[in-house]
Amino acid sequence: MTPATHPVAVVTGANSGVGLHTTRVLTRDGWHLIMVCRSEARGEAARAALREEFPGAAPDLLVHDLASLDDVVALADTLAERERIDALVNNAGLYHAHLEHTPEGFEWTMGINHVAHMLLTLRLQRHLRRPGARVVNVASEAHRGGRLERAPFEEILRGRHPKYSGVQAYQDSKLANVLFTNEVARRWGADGTISLSLHPGMLSTRIWQNTRSILRGLTFLIRPFMEDPEIGGRATARCVTDTTLSDHNGAYLKKFRIVEAAPAARDDDLARRVWEVTYEAILPWLDGANTVA
């Protein structure tokens, strides 16, 4: 498979969980995959598994750490050299129990789950802001607990608000994912871009490894009831390929069904504010990238 003859999808966090199964489904359906992974060893193992399952496939692997915006820029510059990118799946995500910061000073969970993916999306605007292109953001039902109105968004981005909670930071980042999806649809929809977000399911994935104390105990108890990440991969891949979803730009899906997002996720003023504040924060990494606010 080559980008010249197959549609091309970029998937972040592609070596495990939802990301891996999304790449499997899209590869099966004839897409050329560009797998973005933080670990070269895990990325190579995942790519080898794909090649074994689909002998004709030739997925590409790019090793980059989304915790560093300089690395996100390097990733985007490499991707920008491609002749085409038809879909970007912003899937990589994490949960941190305690307050930590990225090298650029963003709260770690928000920095990776939201900031890095917005930067990547904007720097790929030439490929994605056109008819038929799709931006798919893997969010979560956890967005319903997001509380971005409790403090200036710049303070939340930087983790400067008092009484830090890892759970709250994760919920906030997922709300930011849905709001960002809505703004992409609003700003780029007239150019033909389809932007969707989804909850891929309550899945047994590596993200739960970072849970602590009582939350870890709860996770242990509910793990037998969690679904296989393959379900989340199928749901995410459907957001890339299902042409009927083109009529629902900005939609939020709970696995395979369009549902109404939380009221805060449907707040247009909040969506604009999240976009504008994040844009200003990442402007040094957008300089010269021919992006439009």
Phi, psi and chi 1 to 4 in degrees:
 res  aa     phi    psi   chi1   chi2   chi3   chi4
   1 MET       -  137.8  -65.5 -178.2 -178.6      -
   2 THR  -134.1  153.2   66.2      -      -      -
   3 PRO   -58.3  -23.0  -24.9   34.8      -      -
   4 ALA   -69.8  -26.4      -      -      -      -
   5 THR  -118.3   -5.1   56.7      -      -      -
   6 HIS  -132.5  147.9  -65.5  -95.5      -      -
   7 PRO   -61.8  151.2   22.6  -32.8      -      -
   8 VAL  -116.4  130.1  178.4      -      -      -
   9 ALA  -123.8  138.0      -      -      -      -
  10 VAL  -104.8  128.9  176.9      -      -      -
  11 VAL  -126.1  120.7  179.3      -      -      -
  12 THR   -86.3  149.8   66.7      -      -      -
  13 GLY    62.7   46.0      -      -      -      -
  14 ALA   -89.8    2.7      -      -      -      -
  15 ASN   -93.1   -7.6   60.7  -89.3      -      -
  16 SER  -156.5  169.0   65.1      -      -      -
  17 GLY    56.0 -138.1      -      -      -      -
  18 VAL   -59.4  -41.6  172.2      -      -      -
  19 GLY   -60.5  -44.6      -      -      -      -
  20 LEU   -64.2  -44.6  175.3   59.5      -      -
  21 HIS   -73.0  -27.8  -72.3  -73.5      -      -
  22 THR   -64.0  -43.7  -59.0      -      -      -
  23 THR   -64.2  -36.1   63.7      -      -      -
  24 ARG   -63.2  -49.0  -71.3 -177.0   60.9 -108.1
  25 VAL   -65.2  -44.2  175.5      -      -      -
  26 LEU   -66.6  -38.2  -69.1  176.2      -      -
  27 THR   -62.2  -45.1  -61.2      -      -      -
  28 ARG   -57.5  -35.9 -178.9 -157.3   65.7 -168.8
  29 ASP   -86.7    7.9  -69.2  -13.8      -      -
  30 GLY    95.8   14.9      -      -      -      -
  31 TRP   -89.8  152.1  -75.1   64.3      -      -
  32 HIS   -93.8  127.0  177.8   80.1      -      -
  33 LEU  -104.3  136.6  -89.9  -64.2      -      -
  34 ILE  -111.8  109.5  -57.5  174.3      -      -
  35 MET   -91.9  122.9  -54.0  168.6   64.5      -
  36 VAL  -105.2  119.1  178.9      -      -      -
  37 CYS  -134.7  151.8  -55.5      -      -      -
  38 ARG   -83.5  -34.0 -178.2  168.0   58.9   89.8
  39 SER  -103.4  123.0  164.5      -      -      -
  40 GLU   -64.4  -40.4 -176.9  172.1    9.0      -
  41 ALA   -63.7  -47.7      -      -      -      -
  42 ARG   -68.8  -35.3  -70.8 -163.3  -67.0  -93.2
  43 GLY   -64.7  -43.8      -      -      -      -
  44 GLU   -65.6  -37.5  -73.6  -69.4    2.4      -
  45 ALA   -64.3  -42.0      -      -      -      -
  46 ALA   -66.4  -40.6      -      -      -      -
  47 ARG   -65.4  -39.7 -180.0  162.7   65.8  160.9
  48 ALA   -63.2  -39.2      -      -      -      -
  49 ALA   -64.6  -38.9      -      -      -      -
  50 LEU   -64.5  -43.1  -83.8  176.4      -      -
  51 ARG   -64.0  -35.7  -74.1  170.6  166.6  168.7
  52 GLU   -69.5  -40.3 -177.8  175.7   -2.8      -
  53 GLU   -73.0  -35.8 -175.9  175.1    4.8      -
  54 PHE  -125.4   87.0  -54.6  102.2      -      -
  55 PRO   -55.3  -26.6  -26.9   36.1      -      -
  56 GLY   -86.1   -4.5      -      -      -      -
  57 ALA   -81.4  150.7      -      -      -      -
  58 ALA  -140.7   63.6      -      -      -      -
  59 PRO   -64.1  147.1   25.2  -34.9      -      -
  60 ASP   -94.0  151.3  -67.1  -37.7      -      -
  61 LEU  -122.8  127.0  172.5   64.9      -      -
  62 LEU  -120.3  126.3  -63.0  177.7      -      -
  63 VAL  -101.3  111.0  179.5      -      -      -
  64 HIS  -147.6  150.8  -69.5  -86.2      -      -
  65 ASP  -106.9  113.0 -172.5   -9.0      -      -
  66 LEU   -71.3   -6.9  -60.5 -172.3      -      -
  67 ALA   -69.4  -21.0      -      -      -      -
  68 SER  -107.9  120.4  163.9      -      -      -
  69 LEU   -68.6  -27.8  -66.2 -169.4      -      -
  70 ASP   -62.5  -37.9  -72.3  -20.7      -      -
  71 ASP   -71.7  -34.0 -147.8   -3.6      -      -
  72 VAL   -63.0  -41.0  174.5      -      -      -
  73 VAL   -62.0  -43.8  170.1      -      -      -
  74 ALA   -61.9  -41.5      -      -      -      -
  75 LEU   -61.6  -48.7  167.1   62.1      -      -
  76 ALA   -62.3  -39.2      -      -      -      -
  77 ASP   -63.8  -39.3  -73.3  -11.1      -      -
  78 THR   -65.7  -44.2  -61.5      -      -      -
  79 LEU   -67.0  -34.3  -70.0  170.4      -      -
  80 ALA   -63.6  -20.4      -      -      -      -
  81 GLU   -74.9  -13.8  -64.2  174.4   -2.5      -
  82 ARG   -68.0  148.0  -60.0  -82.7  173.5  154.6
  83 GLU   -66.2  -34.7 -179.4  178.9  -14.4      -
  84 ARG  -151.8  147.6   62.1 -174.6  -72.1 -172.7
  85 ILE  -137.7  121.5  -65.9  173.6      -      -
  86 ASP   -97.8  -23.6  -60.0  -76.3      -      -
  87 ALA  -151.4  140.3      -      -      -      -
  88 LEU  -118.8  121.4  171.2   62.9      -      -
  89 VAL  -107.1  105.5  179.1      -      -      -
  90 ASN   -85.2   91.0  -69.3  -41.9      -      -
  91 ASN  -110.0  -35.0  161.9   73.6      -      -
  92 ALA   -54.9  133.7      -      -      -      -
  93 GLY  -160.8  162.9      -      -      -      -
  94 LEU  -151.6  168.8   54.4   75.0      -      -
  95 TYR  -128.2  132.0  160.7   84.6      -      -
  96 HIS  -120.2  131.3 -103.6   20.4      -      -
  97 ALA   -74.6  -32.3      -      -      -      -
  98 HIS  -120.2  156.9  -58.4  -65.8      -      -
  99 LEU   -65.9  122.2  176.9   61.2      -      -
 100 GLU  -138.8  163.3  -65.9 -175.0   44.7      -
 101 HIS  -125.4  148.3  -69.4   87.4      -      -
 102 THR   -72.7  169.0   67.5      -      -      -
 103 PRO   -56.5  -27.1  -27.6   35.7      -      -
 104 GLU   -92.1    4.0  -66.8   81.6   15.3      -
 105 GLY    91.1   14.4      -      -      -      -
 106 PHE   -88.8  147.4  -65.3   99.9      -      -
 107 GLU   -56.4  134.2 -174.1  -85.8  -40.8      -
 108 TRP   -58.8  -48.0 -161.4  -79.1      -      -
 109 THR   -64.8  -48.8  -58.5      -      -      -
 110 MET   -65.8  -36.2 -175.1   67.3   77.7      -
 111 GLY   -62.3  -38.7      -      -      -      -
 112 ILE   -89.3  -48.7  -65.7  173.9      -      -
 113 ASN   -66.2  -32.9  -66.2    3.3      -      -
 114 HIS  -116.8  -58.5  165.9   62.4      -      -
 115 VAL   -60.9  -49.3  177.4      -      -      -
 116 ALA   -61.5  -40.4      -      -      -      -
 117 HIS   -72.7  -33.2  -77.1  122.4      -      -
 118 MET   -66.9  -41.4  179.0  166.1  170.5      -
 119 LEU   -61.1  -45.9  174.9   60.9      -      -
 120 LEU   -61.1  -45.0  178.5   60.7      -      -
 121 THR   -62.0  -45.4  -55.7      -      -      -
 122 LEU   -66.7  -36.8  -70.0 -179.9      -      -
 123 ARG   -74.2  -14.6  -71.5 -167.3   67.8  100.8
 124 LEU  -101.9   19.4  -66.0  177.6      -      -
 125 GLN   -56.8  -36.3 -171.9  170.7  157.7      -
 126 ARG   -60.1  -34.6 -179.6  175.6   67.0   83.9
 127 HIS   -84.0  -33.9  -71.8  -72.0      -      -
 128 LEU   -98.9  -19.3  -62.0  171.3      -      -
 129 ARG   -92.7   74.2 -166.2  168.8 -176.7  172.1
 130 ARG  -163.9  164.3   61.6  170.9  178.6   78.8
 131 PRO   -58.4  132.4  -26.0   35.9      -      -
 132 GLY    91.2  -18.8      -      -      -      -
 133 ALA   -74.0  148.8      -      -      -      -
 134 ARG  -128.5  140.0  -66.0 -150.2  178.6 -172.2
 135 VAL  -117.2  117.8  176.4      -      -      -
 136 VAL  -117.4  121.1  176.3      -      -      -
 137 ASN  -108.8  119.9  -64.1  -56.9      -      -
 138 VAL   -80.0  107.0  177.9      -      -      -
 139 ALA  -104.2 -139.9      -      -      -      -
 140 SER  -172.8  155.2  167.8      -      -      -
 141 GLU   -62.7  -15.7  -81.3  -71.2  -85.7      -
 142 ALA   -60.8  -17.6      -      -      -      -
 143 HIS   -59.6  -22.5   85.4  -84.9      -      -
 144 ARG   -68.5  -17.6  -61.5 -175.5 -172.6  -81.1
 145 GLY   -96.4    1.3      -      -      -      -
 146 GLY   -65.4  142.0      -      -      -      -
 147 ARG  -135.8   68.9  -65.0  174.5   51.7 -119.2
 148 LEU   -77.6   -7.5  -63.1 -178.3      -      -
 149 GLU   -87.6   -5.4  -66.8  -72.3  -16.3      -
 150 ARG   -75.5  -14.4   74.1 -174.9 -171.1  -77.9
 151 ALA  -159.1  160.7      -      -      -      -
 152 PRO   -53.9  137.6  -25.8   35.7      -      -
 153 PHE   -62.0  -33.2 -171.2   58.9      -      -
 154 GLU   -58.0  -39.0  172.1   65.7   21.8      -
 155 GLU   -67.1  -38.6  -60.3  -61.6  -61.6      -
 156 ILE   -67.3  -41.4  -66.9  175.2      -      -
 157 LEU   -57.1  -37.5  -82.6 -178.1      -      -
 158 ARG   -93.2   -2.8  -58.3  -70.9 -179.5  176.6
 159 GLY    68.7   31.8      -      -      -      -
 160 ARG   -93.4   -5.4  -66.8  174.3 -176.8  154.5
 161 HIS   -75.1  152.0   47.6   93.3      -      -
 162 PRO   -73.0  164.6   27.4  -35.3      -      -
 163 LYS    54.5   60.0  -63.2 -177.8  180.0  178.9
 164 TYR   -60.3  137.1  177.4   83.6      -      -
 165 SER  -130.8  124.5  161.8      -      -      -
 166 GLY   -61.9  -37.8      -      -      -      -
 167 VAL   -64.8  -45.0  171.6      -      -      -
 168 GLN   -63.6  -40.1 -172.0   62.9   59.3      -
 169 ALA   -61.8  -40.1      -      -      -      -
 170 TYR   -66.1  -45.0 -178.5   76.4      -      -
 171 GLN   -61.3  -42.0  -67.5  172.8  -36.9      -
 172 ASP   -61.3  -41.7  -71.1  -15.7      -      -
 173 SER   -66.4  -35.4   73.5      -      -      -
 174 LYS   -72.8  -34.7  -64.9  -67.7  106.0  176.7
 175 LEU   -64.4  -40.7  175.6   55.3      -      -
 176 ALA   -61.5  -36.6      -      -      -      -
 177 ASN   -59.7  -44.7  -70.9  159.5      -      -
 178 VAL   -69.8  -41.5 -179.0      -      -      -
 179 LEU   -64.0  -40.7  -69.0  166.2      -      -
 180 PHE   -62.5  -40.8  173.6   60.3      -      -
 181 THR   -56.7  -46.2  -60.4      -      -      -
 182 ASN   -63.2  -38.7  -63.6  -14.3      -      -
 183 GLU   -71.6  -35.8  -88.0  -61.3  -80.5      -
 184 VAL   -61.4  -43.7  170.9      -      -      -
 185 ALA   -62.2  -41.5      -      -      -      -
 186 ARG   -70.3  -41.6 -172.9  179.6   72.9   83.7
 187 ARG   -84.1  -34.0  -67.9  171.0 -176.0 -104.4
 188 TRP  -109.7   -7.7  -63.8    4.3      -      -
 189 GLY   -58.1  -37.7      -      -      -      -
 190 ALA   -65.4  -21.2      -      -      -      -
 191 ASP   -88.3   -4.4  -59.9  -54.3      -      -
 192 GLY   106.4   -3.3      -      -      -      -
 193 THR   -72.6  136.2  -54.0      -      -      -
 194 ILE  -106.8  122.9  -56.9  -59.7      -      -
 195 SER  -119.1  126.1  177.8      -      -      -
 196 LEU  -135.5  150.7  -57.5  164.5      -      -
 197 SER  -127.4  158.7   61.8      -      -      -
 198 LEU  -154.1  155.7   80.3  153.1      -      -
 199 HIS   -97.3  113.4  167.0   68.5      -      -
 200 PRO   -79.3   -3.3   30.7  -35.6      -      -
 201 GLY   119.7  164.8      -      -      -      -
 202 MET   -84.5   97.0 -172.8   62.6  173.7      -
 203 LEU  -112.2  151.7  -50.7  172.8      -      -
 204 SER   -87.8   91.9 -179.9      -      -      -
 205 THR  -127.4  176.4   64.5      -      -      -
 206 ARG   -68.0  -16.0  -64.3 -179.8   67.6 -112.0
 207 ILE   -60.4  -28.0 -164.6  170.3      -      -
 208 TRP   -75.3   -8.9  -58.3  106.9      -      -
 209 GLN   -64.9  -22.1  -67.3  178.5    1.7      -
 210 ASN   -92.3    3.8  -70.6  -35.8      -      -
 211 THR   -74.3  154.6   56.6      -      -      -
 212 ARG  -130.1  161.8  -56.7  -74.2  179.3   85.7
 213 SER    43.7 -123.5   61.9      -      -      -
 214 ILE   -64.2  -33.5 -171.3  169.7      -      -
 215 LEU   -67.8  -37.3 -174.7   58.1      -      -
 216 ARG   -63.2  -40.7 -179.2 -176.0  -69.0  -86.4
 217 GLY   -63.7  -41.1      -      -      -      -
 218 LEU   -64.7  -42.0  177.4   60.9      -      -
 219 THR   -59.6  -41.5  -58.8      -      -      -
 220 PHE   -61.1  -39.4  176.9   77.8      -      -
 221 LEU   -70.3  -37.2  -69.9  174.1      -      -
 222 ILE   -92.0   -8.1   65.8  174.5      -      -
 223 ARG   -54.5  -40.1 -172.0  175.4  -67.4  -83.6
 224 PRO   -60.8  -18.8  -24.8   35.8      -      -
 225 PHE   -99.6   -1.9  -56.6   99.1      -      -
 226 MET   -73.6  153.3  -69.2 -179.8  175.9      -
 227 GLU   -92.2  161.7  -63.2  172.5  -66.0      -
 228 ASP   -68.8  136.5 -168.4  -63.4      -      -
 229 PRO   -56.6  -18.8  -26.1   35.0      -      -
 230 GLU   -59.8  -33.5 -170.3  -90.4  -19.0      -
 231 ILE   -64.9  -44.3  -65.5  173.1      -      -
 232 GLY   -63.7  -34.7      -      -      -      -
 233 GLY   -65.9  -41.7      -      -      -      -
 234 ARG   -65.9  -40.0  -74.2 -165.4  -72.8  112.2
 235 ALA   -65.6  -41.2      -      -      -      -
 236 THR   -68.6  -44.2  -55.5      -      -      -
 237 ALA   -61.0  -35.1      -      -      -      -
 238 ARG   -62.3  -36.7  179.8 -169.1  169.6 -139.2
 239 CYS   -62.6  -25.4  -72.4      -      -      -
 240 VAL   -80.9  -38.2  173.3      -      -      -
 241 THR  -107.4  -23.0   61.6      -      -      -
 242 ASP   -73.9  112.2 -170.0  -20.6      -      -
 243 THR   -69.2  -23.6   56.9      -      -      -
 244 THR   -67.3  -21.9   66.0      -      -      -
 245 LEU   -75.7  -10.4  -67.2  174.9      -      -
 246 SER   -62.4  -23.9  -61.2      -      -      -
 247 ASP   -84.5    3.4  -64.1  -32.3      -      -
 248 HIS  -130.9   50.7  -57.1  -80.8      -      -
 249 ASN   -59.4  132.9 -153.8   -3.5      -      -
 250 GLY    86.6    3.7      -      -      -      -
 251 ALA   -68.4  154.7      -      -      -      -
 252 TYR  -114.1  128.5  170.5   74.6      -      -
 253 LEU  -113.9  142.5  -69.7   87.0      -      -
 254 LYS  -103.0   98.6 -172.2  173.6 -179.1 -179.3
 255 LYS    57.5 -106.8  -68.4 -170.6  -74.2 -171.4
 256 PHE  -101.5    4.5  -57.8   96.9      -      -
 257 ARG  -123.2  134.1 -177.9  168.1   57.5   91.9
 258 ILE   -71.2  127.2  -65.3  174.9      -      -
 259 VAL  -130.7  168.5  -60.1      -      -      -
 260 GLU   -82.5  125.4 -169.3  169.5   73.7      -
 261 ALA   -72.2  172.3      -      -      -      -
 262 ALA   -60.0  152.8      -      -      -      -
 263 PRO   -52.0  -41.3  -28.7   36.2      -      -
 264 ALA   -62.8  -32.3      -      -      -      -
 265 ALA   -73.8  -13.8      -      -      -      -
 266 ARG  -105.6   12.9  -67.0  178.5  -85.6  119.3
 267 ASP   -86.4  105.4 -175.2  -30.6      -      -
 268 ASP   -62.8  -37.2  -68.6  -18.4      -      -
 269 ASP   -66.2  -40.1  -70.3  -24.2      -      -
 270 LEU   -66.3  -39.7 -178.7   58.4      -      -
 271 ALA   -61.1  -43.4      -      -      -      -
 272 ARG   -63.6  -41.2  -70.5 -172.8 -175.5   94.0
 273 ARG   -65.7  -43.8 -173.5  155.4   65.9 -108.0
 274 VAL   -59.9  -43.9  166.0      -      -      -
 275 TRP   -61.7  -52.0  177.6  -68.9      -      -
 276 GLU   -66.3  -41.8  -69.8  167.0   -0.4      -
 277 VAL   -67.5  -42.6  170.9      -      -      -
 278 THR   -65.4  -41.5  -52.0      -      -      -
 279 TYR   -58.2  -45.8 -173.9   89.0      -      -
 280 GLU   -63.1  -37.8  -72.2  -61.8  -40.8      -
 281 ALA   -68.2  -32.3      -      -      -      -
 282 ILE  -100.5    6.0   63.1  177.4      -      -
 283 LEU   -54.1  -38.7 -162.5   54.7      -      -
 284 PRO   -60.0  -25.1  -25.5   35.7      -      -
 285 TRP   -95.4   -2.7  -66.9  -88.4      -      -
 286 LEU  -101.0  -12.7  -73.0  170.2      -      -
 287 ASP   -54.3  123.9 -174.6   38.7      -      -
 288 GLY    82.1    5.1      -      -      -      -
 289 ALA   -93.3    3.9      -      -      -      -
 290 ASN    58.5   45.9 -167.0   30.5      -      -
 291 THR  -103.6  159.0   61.4      -      -      -
 292 VAL  -121.2  131.9  177.8      -      -      -
 293 ALA   -67.7      -      -      -      -      -
